[in-house]
């Protein structure tokens, strides 16, 4: 029965591979050129993110593998979800690198159960392959999910740091506007005050907008959409009011910075309370274990164990 199931699974995988191989949809000339231009812009942006930012360097082989996987997925109309792309952007990892890491982790999870349980299976003399097959599938699924979970955890921490930098950036922009500078000069001067990764990201965005002839607030809004930081979108909307309606938003920017700091303080207090509760639970478990250790001899003598 196991051999029949295995043969059916192999045959099904072969049919699926043939269908996926011949299911590629052809694209017209304009669509291909648009895709090529989009790839060039994306590669330039990711090259700026990965160079000199202290992120993990991606090997050339991993990039090639990830590029092949990305092209294979896009040829069939599959794309990564927008929240995952935003997490990758704020972490500073390319889509190709993430796809390659996911594939390698899934492959490692596929063969890990076989490597772990093969000696025991050989010593026991068992020929049942159903359990190792299910373990391999579960290991491959867990391995494929692990890089995404890791990126999501790192993105939460870095996005929290980014919001902290944005609050300081708002204060600096308000101070420069109060000094009589224009909006572009105030933004450039505020972004040049630090060499942190978040401030460097803002500074590179402003420099790219100046070279491409895009307004700084529009570039900051695009950056907010890219990294999923609402505060940057609000800043872009407020600065657009200055350019379009001539509104004075210096007090508004200072108020936004104050509210962001209060929100960050409340978030920090909440995380501190959560960690305090987890430490209390650990202490209670330790006390329960110690009481069980003390009472075990007496209970064993009473019960005659």
C-alpha positions as CSV (number, residue, x, y, z in Angstrom):
1,X,0.0,0.0,0.0
2,X,2.8,2.4,0.9
3,X,4.6,1.7,-2.4
4,X,1.4,2.4,-4.3
5,X,0.9,5.7,-2.5
6,X,4.5,6.6,-3.2
7,X,4.3,5.8,-6.9
8,X,1.1,7.8,-7.2
9,X,2.7,10.8,-5.5
10,X,5.7,10.7,-7.8
11,X,3.4,10.4,-10.9
12,X,1.3,13.3,-9.6
13,X,4.4,15.5,-9.2
14,X,5.5,14.6,-12.7
15,X,2.1,15.6,-14.1
16,X,2.2,18.9,-12.1
17,X,5.7,19.7,-13.3
18,X,4.6,19.2,-17.0
19,X,1.5,21.4,-16.5
20,X,3.5,24.2,-14.9
21,X,6.2,23.9,-17.6
22,X,3.7,24.4,-20.5
23,X,1.4,26.8,-18.7
24,X,3.5,29.9,-19.3
25,X,1.6,32.7,-20.8
26,X,3.3,34.7,-23.5
27,X,3.5,38.5,-23.1
28,X,3.4,41.1,-25.8
29,X,6.2,43.6,-26.7
30,X,4.9,46.6,-24.6
31,X,4.2,44.4,-21.6
32,X,7.7,42.9,-21.8
33,X,9.3,46.3,-22.0
34,X,7.3,47.6,-19.1
35,X,8.3,44.5,-17.0
36,X,11.9,45.1,-18.0
37,X,11.8,48.8,-16.9
38,X,10.1,47.8,-13.6
39,X,12.9,45.2,-13.0
40,X,15.6,47.8,-13.7
41,X,14.1,50.3,-11.2
42,X,13.6,47.6,-8.6
43,X,17.2,46.4,-9.0
44,X,18.6,49.9,-8.6
45,X,16.5,50.5,-5.5
46,X,17.5,47.3,-3.9
47,X,21.1,47.8,-4.8
48,X,21.0,51.1,-2.9
49,X,19.4,49.3,0.1
50,X,21.9,46.5,0.3
51,X,25.1,48.4,-0.2
52,X,26.8,49.8,2.9
53,X,23.8,49.4,5.2
54,X,25.2,46.7,7.5
55,X,22.7,44.1,6.2
56,X,23.5,40.5,5.5
57,X,25.3,40.2,2.2
58,X,23.6,37.9,-0.3
59,X,25.8,35.6,-2.4
60,X,25.6,35.6,-6.2
61,X,24.3,32.0,-6.3
62,X,21.5,32.8,-3.9
63,X,20.6,35.9,-6.0
64,X,20.5,33.8,-9.2
65,X,18.4,31.2,-7.6
66,X,16.0,33.8,-6.2
67,X,15.8,35.6,-9.5
68,X,14.9,32.4,-11.3
69,X,12.2,31.6,-8.7
70,X,10.8,35.2,-8.9
71,X,10.6,35.0,-12.8
72,X,9.0,31.6,-12.5
73,X,6.3,32.9,-10.1
74,X,5.7,36.2,-12.0
75,X,5.3,34.3,-15.3
76,X,2.3,32.6,-13.7
77,X,0.9,35.7,-12.1
78,X,2.0,35.0,-8.5
79,X,3.5,37.7,-6.4
80,X,4.5,38.0,-2.8
81,X,1.9,39.7,-0.5
82,X,2.2,43.4,0.0
83,X,2.8,43.1,3.8
84,X,5.7,40.7,3.1
85,X,7.2,43.0,0.5
86,X,7.0,45.9,3.0
87,X,8.7,43.8,5.7
88,X,11.5,42.9,3.2
89,X,11.9,46.6,2.3
90,X,12.2,47.8,5.9
91,X,14.6,44.9,6.7
92,X,16.7,45.7,3.6
93,X,16.4,42.2,2.0
94,X,15.7,41.7,-1.6
95,X,12.8,39.6,-2.9
96,X,15.3,37.2,-4.7
97,X,17.2,36.7,-1.5
98,X,14.1,35.9,0.5
99,X,12.8,33.4,-2.2
100,X,16.2,31.7,-2.3
101,X,16.3,31.5,1.5
102,X,12.8,30.1,1.6
103,X,13.7,27.4,-1.0
104,X,16.8,26.4,0.8
105,X,15.1,26.2,4.1
106,X,12.3,24.1,2.6
107,X,14.8,21.8,1.1
108,X,16.6,21.4,4.4
109,X,13.4,20.8,6.2
110,X,12.5,18.1,3.6
111,X,15.6,16.1,4.2
112,X,16.1,16.8,7.9
113,X,13.6,14.1,9.1
114,X,15.2,11.5,6.8
115,X,18.7,12.2,8.1
116,X,17.5,12.2,11.8
117,X,15.3,9.0,11.6
118,X,17.2,7.0,9.0
119,X,19.6,5.3,11.5
120,X,16.7,4.3,13.8
121,X,14.7,3.0,10.9
122,X,17.6,0.9,9.6
123,X,18.3,-0.5,13.1
124,X,14.7,-1.4,13.6
125,X,14.5,-3.0,10.2
126,X,11.2,-1.2,9.4
127,X,10.2,-0.6,5.8
128,X,7.2,1.6,6.5
129,X,7.8,4.9,4.6
130,X,4.5,6.6,5.4
131,X,5.6,8.3,8.7
132,X,9.0,9.5,7.3
133,X,7.2,10.9,4.2
134,X,4.7,12.9,6.3
135,X,7.5,14.1,8.5
136,X,9.4,15.3,5.4
137,X,6.4,17.2,4.1
138,X,5.8,18.8,7.5
139,X,9.5,19.7,7.8
140,X,9.5,21.2,4.3
141,X,6.4,23.3,5.2
142,X,8.0,24.5,8.5
143,X,11.3,25.3,6.8
144,X,9.5,27.4,4.1
145,X,7.7,29.4,6.8
146,X,10.7,30.0,9.0
147,X,12.4,32.8,6.8
148,X,9.0,34.6,6.6
149,X,8.5,34.5,10.3
150,X,12.0,35.7,10.9
151,X,11.6,38.6,8.5
152,X,8.3,39.6,10.1
153,X,9.9,39.6,13.6
154,X,12.9,41.7,12.4
155,X,10.6,44.1,10.5
156,X,8.5,44.8,13.7
157,X,11.7,45.8,15.6
158,X,13.1,47.9,12.7
159,X,9.7,49.6,12.0
160,X,9.5,50.6,15.7
161,X,13.0,52.1,15.4
162,X,11.9,53.8,12.2
163,X,9.0,55.4,13.9
164,X,11.3,56.7,16.7
165,X,13.5,58.3,14.1
166,X,10.6,59.8,12.2
167,X,9.4,61.5,15.5
168,X,12.9,63.1,15.8
169,X,12.9,64.0,12.1
170,X,9.6,65.8,12.6
171,X,11.1,67.9,15.4
172,X,14.1,68.8,13.3
173,X,12.0,69.7,10.3
174,X,9.8,72.0,12.5
175,X,12.9,73.7,13.9
176,X,14.3,74.3,10.4
177,X,11.0,75.7,9.2
178,X,10.9,78.0,12.3
179,X,14.4,79.2,11.2
180,X,13.0,80.5,7.9
181,X,14.1,77.7,5.6
182,X,12.0,76.3,2.8
183,X,10.5,72.8,2.9
184,X,13.2,71.1,0.7
185,X,16.0,72.8,2.6
186,X,14.4,71.9,5.9
187,X,14.1,68.3,4.9
188,X,17.6,68.0,3.6
189,X,19.1,69.7,6.7
190,X,17.1,67.5,9.1
191,X,18.0,64.3,7.3
192,X,21.7,65.1,7.4
193,X,21.9,65.2,11.2
194,X,22.5,61.5,11.7
195,X,24.0,58.4,10.0
196,X,21.6,55.9,11.4
197,X,20.1,53.4,8.9
198,X,16.6,55.0,9.1
199,X,17.9,58.5,8.6
200,X,20.2,57.4,5.8
201,X,17.1,55.8,4.2
202,X,15.3,59.1,4.3
203,X,18.3,61.0,3.1
204,X,18.7,58.7,0.1
205,X,15.0,59.0,-0.7
206,X,15.3,62.8,-0.7
207,X,18.5,62.7,-2.8
208,X,16.9,60.4,-5.4
209,X,13.8,62.6,-5.5
210,X,16.0,65.6,-6.2
211,X,17.8,63.9,-9.0
212,X,14.6,62.6,-10.6
213,X,12.7,65.8,-10.3
214,X,10.1,64.5,-7.8
215,X,8.8,66.6,-4.9
216,X,10.4,65.6,-1.5
217,X,7.0,65.0,0.1
218,X,5.8,62.8,-2.7
219,X,9.0,60.7,-2.3
220,X,8.5,60.5,1.5
221,X,4.9,59.3,0.9
222,X,6.2,56.6,-1.5
223,X,8.8,55.6,1.1
224,X,6.0,55.4,3.7
225,X,4.0,53.1,1.4
226,X,7.0,51.0,0.7
227,X,8.0,50.4,4.4
228,X,4.4,50.6,5.7
229,X,5.0,53.5,8.1
230,X,1.9,55.6,8.5
231,X,3.8,58.5,10.1
232,X,5.8,59.1,6.9
233,X,2.5,59.3,4.9
234,X,1.1,61.8,7.3
235,X,4.3,63.9,7.1
236,X,4.1,63.8,3.3
237,X,0.4,64.9,3.4
238,X,1.3,67.8,5.8
239,X,4.2,69.0,3.7
240,X,2.0,68.8,0.6
241,X,-0.3,71.3,2.3
242,X,2.6,73.7,2.7
243,X,3.4,73.5,-1.0
244,X,-0.1,73.7,-2.3
245,X,-2.1,75.8,0.1
246,X,0.7,77.7,1.8
247,X,-0.4,76.4,5.2
248,X,1.8,76.8,8.2
249,X,2.3,73.3,9.7
250,X,5.2,74.0,12.0
251,X,3.0,73.6,15.1
252,X,1.3,70.6,13.5
253,X,4.6,68.9,13.0
254,X,5.7,69.5,16.5
255,X,2.3,68.2,17.8
256,X,2.7,65.1,15.7
257,X,6.2,64.5,17.1
258,X,4.9,64.9,20.6
259,X,2.0,62.5,20.0
260,X,4.4,59.9,18.4
261,X,6.7,60.1,21.5
262,X,3.8,59.6,23.8
263,X,2.6,56.6,21.8
264,X,6.1,55.1,21.8
265,X,6.3,55.6,25.6
266,X,3.0,53.8,26.0
267,X,4.2,51.0,23.8
268,X,7.4,50.7,25.7
269,X,5.5,50.6,29.0
270,X,3.2,47.9,27.6
271,X,6.1,45.8,26.5
272,X,7.7,46.2,29.9
273,X,4.5,45.1,31.6
274,X,4.3,42.0,29.4
275,X,7.9,41.0,30.1
276,X,7.3,41.5,33.8
277,X,4.3,39.2,33.7
278,X,6.3,36.6,31.8
279,X,9.0,36.8,34.4
280,X,6.4,36.3,37.1
281,X,5.0,33.2,35.4
282,X,8.6,31.8,35.2
283,X,9.1,32.5,38.9
284,X,5.8,30.8,39.8
285,X,6.8,27.7,37.8
286,X,10.1,27.6,39.5
287,X,8.4,27.8,42.9
288,X,6.0,25.0,42.0
289,X,8.9,22.8,40.8
290,X,10.8,23.4,44.0
291,X,7.7,22.6,46.1
292,X,7.2,19.3,44.2
293,X,10.9,18.5,44.8
294,X,10.5,19.0,48.5
295,X,7.2,17.1,48.9
296,X,8.1,14.2,46.7
297,X,9.9,12.1,49.3
298,X,7.1,12.4,51.8
299,X,4.4,11.6,49.2
300,X,6.4,8.6,48.0
301,X,6.8,7.2,51.5
302,X,3.0,7.6,52.2
303,X,2.0,6.0,48.9
304,X,4.7,3.3,49.1
305,X,6.2,4.2,45.7
